[in-house]
């Protein structure tokens, strides 16, 4: 199956204002009916049928009324009633480095290491936790590995 993951920047033209999940379902149905995944078809004509590179609403398992409500009338609740949004798990990121700012000095440490401070100087407007006599500060700058 020729798949494509719809991105936020794809929601332009006639897809402007569409939830990403709806646009993704449209592209998925496009592929199910034998066309290649091509979100630009719907950007140019949100109602494009199979002959125009889109899909036939009546041939989908959801049916013509379902897609008409969503695509023509933009009743997106119809879509989410059938396909509720799923909670996204929190992403775990692999970090290159983190900077902990303390008294205008930067301490670098690697992922998995702890940054310790035995100073009694408190940060203003910064949350700190004291565990086992060490202060842990939440003001941290990180860089994500790509």
BALOBA-1460 file (C-alpha; in Angstrom, 3 decimals):
// residues 146
<rec num="1" residu="x" x="0.000" y="0.000" z="0.000"/>
<rec num="2" residu="x" x="1.332" y="3.443" z="-0.986"/>
<rec num="3" residu="x" x="1.049" y="5.398" z="2.262"/>
<rec num="4" residu="x" x="1.673" y="9.031" z="3.083"/>
<rec num="5" residu="x" x="1.658" y="10.706" z="6.494"/>
<rec num="6" residu="x" x="-0.258" y="13.968" z="6.263"/>
<rec num="7" residu="x" x="1.521" y="16.880" z="7.936"/>
<rec num="8" residu="x" x="0.205" y="20.167" z="9.288"/>
<rec num="9" residu="x" x="1.739" y="22.043" z="6.346"/>
<rec num="10" residu="x" x="-0.385" y="19.904" z="3.980"/>
<rec num="11" residu="x" x="-3.560" y="21.547" z="5.298"/>
<rec num="12" residu="x" x="-3.674" y="24.270" z="2.657"/>
<rec num="13" residu="x" x="-5.949" y="25.149" z="-0.231"/>
<rec num="14" residu="x" x="-9.284" y="23.396" z="0.111"/>
<rec num="15" residu="x" x="-7.962" y="21.411" z="3.098"/>
<rec num="16" residu="x" x="-7.392" y="24.577" z="5.125"/>
<rec num="17" residu="x" x="-9.207" y="24.220" z="8.443"/>
<rec num="18" residu="x" x="-9.508" y="20.435" z="8.144"/>
<rec num="19" residu="x" x="-8.276" y="18.350" z="11.077"/>
<rec num="20" residu="x" x="-5.155" y="16.411" z="10.170"/>
<rec num="21" residu="x" x="-6.947" y="13.148" z="11.043"/>
<rec num="22" residu="x" x="-9.639" y="13.830" z="8.424"/>
<rec num="23" residu="x" x="-7.099" y="14.671" z="5.722"/>
<rec num="24" residu="x" x="-5.184" y="11.491" z="6.616"/>
<rec num="25" residu="x" x="-8.366" y="9.402" z="6.312"/>
<rec num="26" residu="x" x="-9.036" y="10.932" z="2.899"/>
<rec num="27" residu="x" x="-5.541" y="10.051" z="1.663"/>
<rec num="28" residu="x" x="-5.838" y="6.544" z="3.156"/>
<rec num="29" residu="x" x="-9.134" y="6.002" z="1.312"/>
<rec num="30" residu="x" x="-7.568" y="7.359" z="-1.877"/>
<rec num="31" residu="x" x="-4.947" y="4.608" z="-1.616"/>
<rec num="32" residu="x" x="-7.487" y="1.899" z="-0.687"/>
<rec num="33" residu="x" x="-9.328" y="2.619" z="-3.917"/>
<rec num="34" residu="x" x="-6.205" y="2.171" z="-6.029"/>
<rec num="35" residu="x" x="-4.788" y="5.657" z="-6.459"/>
<rec num="36" residu="x" x="-1.393" y="6.771" z="-5.249"/>
<rec num="37" residu="x" x="-1.294" y="8.817" z="-2.053"/>
<rec num="38" residu="x" x="-1.417" y="12.448" z="-3.160"/>
<rec num="39" residu="x" x="-2.703" y="15.050" z="-0.706"/>
<rec num="40" residu="x" x="-2.372" y="17.774" z="-3.369"/>
<rec num="41" residu="x" x="-5.424" y="16.292" z="-5.116"/>
<rec num="42" residu="x" x="-7.554" y="17.303" z="-2.109"/>
<rec num="43" residu="x" x="-5.758" y="20.613" z="-1.649"/>
<rec num="44" residu="x" x="-6.966" y="21.517" z="-5.143"/>
<rec num="45" residu="x" x="-10.410" y="19.852" z="-4.913"/>
<rec num="46" residu="x" x="-11.522" y="18.481" z="-1.564"/>
<rec num="47" residu="x" x="-14.380" y="16.660" z="-3.316"/>
<rec num="48" residu="x" x="-12.170" y="14.929" z="-5.906"/>
<rec num="49" residu="x" x="-13.528" y="11.523" z="-6.879"/>
<rec num="50" residu="x" x="-11.590" y="8.492" z="-8.064"/>
<rec num="51" residu="x" x="-11.516" y="9.730" z="-11.681"/>
<rec num="52" residu="x" x="-9.810" y="12.918" z="-10.483"/>
<rec num="53" residu="x" x="-7.283" y="11.089" z="-8.273"/>
<rec num="54" residu="x" x="-9.417" y="11.152" z="-5.118"/>
<rec num="55" residu="x" x="-11.902" y="8.473" z="-4.097"/>
<rec num="56" residu="x" x="-15.551" y="7.480" z="-4.508"/>
<rec num="57" residu="x" x="-17.334" y="8.235" z="-1.270"/>
<rec num="58" residu="x" x="-20.013" y="5.615" z="-1.905"/>
<rec num="59" residu="x" x="-17.398" y="2.861" z="-2.322"/>
<rec num="60" residu="x" x="-15.829" y="3.495" z="1.081"/>
<rec num="61" residu="x" x="-16.945" y="1.489" z="4.118"/>
<rec num="62" residu="x" x="-18.209" y="4.735" z="5.702"/>
<rec num="63" residu="x" x="-20.442" y="5.608" z="2.752"/>
<rec num="64" residu="x" x="-21.393" y="8.701" z="0.829"/>
<rec num="65" residu="x" x="-23.422" y="10.438" z="3.551"/>
<rec num="66" residu="x" x="-20.513" y="10.209" z="5.990"/>
<rec num="67" residu="x" x="-17.994" y="11.807" z="3.612"/>
<rec num="68" residu="x" x="-20.496" y="14.418" z="2.389"/>
<rec num="69" residu="x" x="-21.065" y="15.607" z="5.974"/>
<rec num="70" residu="x" x="-17.319" y="15.837" z="6.552"/>
<rec num="71" residu="x" x="-15.968" y="17.120" z="3.254"/>
<rec num="72" residu="x" x="-18.792" y="19.295" z="1.907"/>
<rec num="73" residu="x" x="-20.369" y="20.554" z="5.130"/>
<rec num="74" residu="x" x="-17.184" y="20.282" z="7.217"/>
<rec num="75" residu="x" x="-19.048" y="18.580" z="10.072"/>
<rec num="76" residu="x" x="-15.880" y="17.149" z="11.570"/>
<rec num="77" residu="x" x="-17.765" y="15.914" z="14.642"/>
<rec num="78" residu="x" x="-19.252" y="13.248" z="12.350"/>
<rec num="79" residu="x" x="-15.730" y="11.956" z="11.746"/>
<rec num="80" residu="x" x="-14.682" y="12.082" z="15.402"/>
<rec num="81" residu="x" x="-17.915" y="10.385" z="16.515"/>
<rec num="82" residu="x" x="-16.896" y="7.380" z="14.421"/>
<rec num="83" residu="x" x="-13.136" y="7.709" z="14.957"/>
<rec num="84" residu="x" x="-12.459" y="9.374" z="18.346"/>
<rec num="85" residu="x" x="-9.135" y="11.118" z="18.792"/>
<rec num="86" residu="x" x="-6.653" y="8.908" z="20.563"/>
<rec num="87" residu="x" x="-4.434" y="10.177" z="23.338"/>
<rec num="88" residu="x" x="-0.885" y="10.509" z="22.113"/>
<rec num="89" residu="x" x="1.702" y="9.041" z="24.491"/>
<rec num="90" residu="x" x="4.336" y="11.480" z="25.677"/>
<rec num="91" residu="x" x="7.343" y="11.391" z="23.419"/>
<rec num="92" residu="x" x="10.666" y="10.345" z="24.804"/>
<rec num="93" residu="x" x="13.469" y="12.249" z="23.187"/>
<rec num="94" residu="x" x="17.114" y="11.278" z="23.002"/>
<rec num="95" residu="x" x="19.154" y="14.287" z="23.992"/>
<rec num="96" residu="x" x="22.575" y="15.442" z="22.850"/>
<rec num="97" residu="x" x="23.132" y="17.641" z="25.861"/>
<rec num="98" residu="x" x="21.366" y="19.595" z="28.574"/>
<rec num="99" residu="x" x="22.415" y="22.837" z="30.174"/>
<rec num="100" residu="x" x="21.550" y="23.602" z="33.762"/>
<rec num="101" residu="x" x="21.862" y="27.266" z="34.595"/>
<rec num="102" residu="x" x="23.138" y="28.032" z="38.088"/>
<rec num="103" residu="x" x="24.407" y="31.455" z="39.190"/>
<rec num="104" residu="x" x="24.867" y="32.470" z="35.536"/>
<rec num="105" residu="x" x="27.222" y="29.522" z="34.991"/>
<rec num="106" residu="x" x="26.296" y="26.665" z="32.686"/>
<rec num="107" residu="x" x="26.876" y="23.079" z="33.715"/>
<rec num="108" residu="x" x="26.626" y="20.509" z="30.921"/>
<rec num="109" residu="x" x="25.622" y="16.942" z="31.583"/>
<rec num="110" residu="x" x="24.633" y="13.953" z="29.480"/>
<rec num="111" residu="x" x="21.293" y="12.235" z="29.420"/>
<rec num="112" residu="x" x="20.914" y="9.945" z="32.407"/>
<rec num="113" residu="x" x="23.320" y="11.927" z="34.575"/>
<rec num="114" residu="x" x="22.110" y="14.113" z="37.409"/>
<rec num="115" residu="x" x="23.087" y="17.732" z="37.926"/>
<rec num="116" residu="x" x="23.849" y="18.477" z="41.530"/>
<rec num="117" residu="x" x="24.348" y="21.673" z="43.427"/>
<rec num="118" residu="x" x="25.312" y="21.956" z="47.053"/>
<rec num="119" residu="x" x="24.937" y="25.746" z="47.003"/>
<rec num="120" residu="x" x="22.419" y="27.380" z="49.323"/>
<rec num="121" residu="x" x="21.646" y="30.044" z="46.724"/>
<rec num="122" residu="x" x="18.009" y="29.842" z="45.669"/>
<rec num="123" residu="x" x="16.775" y="30.638" z="42.180"/>
<rec num="124" residu="x" x="14.187" y="33.344" z="41.798"/>
<rec num="125" residu="x" x="11.164" y="32.306" z="39.737"/>
<rec num="126" residu="x" x="12.580" y="28.837" z="39.222"/>
<rec num="127" residu="x" x="11.244" y="25.644" z="40.704"/>
<rec num="128" residu="x" x="13.719" y="23.537" z="42.586"/>
<rec num="129" residu="x" x="13.448" y="20.180" z="44.306"/>
<rec num="130" residu="x" x="15.647" y="18.986" z="47.124"/>
<rec num="131" residu="x" x="16.279" y="15.240" z="47.142"/>
<rec num="132" residu="x" x="18.818" y="13.608" z="49.450"/>
<rec num="133" residu="x" x="20.318" y="17.008" z="50.244"/>
<rec num="134" residu="x" x="20.889" y="17.912" z="46.576"/>
<rec num="135" residu="x" x="19.024" y="20.641" z="44.753"/>
<rec num="136" residu="x" x="17.551" y="19.721" z="41.370"/>
<rec num="137" residu="x" x="16.585" y="22.660" z="39.201"/>
<rec num="138" residu="x" x="13.956" y="22.491" z="36.469"/>
<rec num="139" residu="x" x="15.352" y="25.324" z="34.363"/>
<rec num="140" residu="x" x="17.104" y="23.215" z="31.772"/>
<rec num="141" residu="x" x="17.962" y="23.837" z="28.133"/>
<rec num="142" residu="x" x="18.193" y="20.741" z="25.956"/>
<rec num="143" residu="x" x="19.196" y="19.872" z="22.425"/>
<rec num="144" residu="x" x="17.485" y="16.954" z="20.678"/>
<rec num="145" residu="x" x="19.491" y="14.361" z="18.741"/>
<rec num="146" residu="x" x="18.476" y="14.194" z="15.098"/>
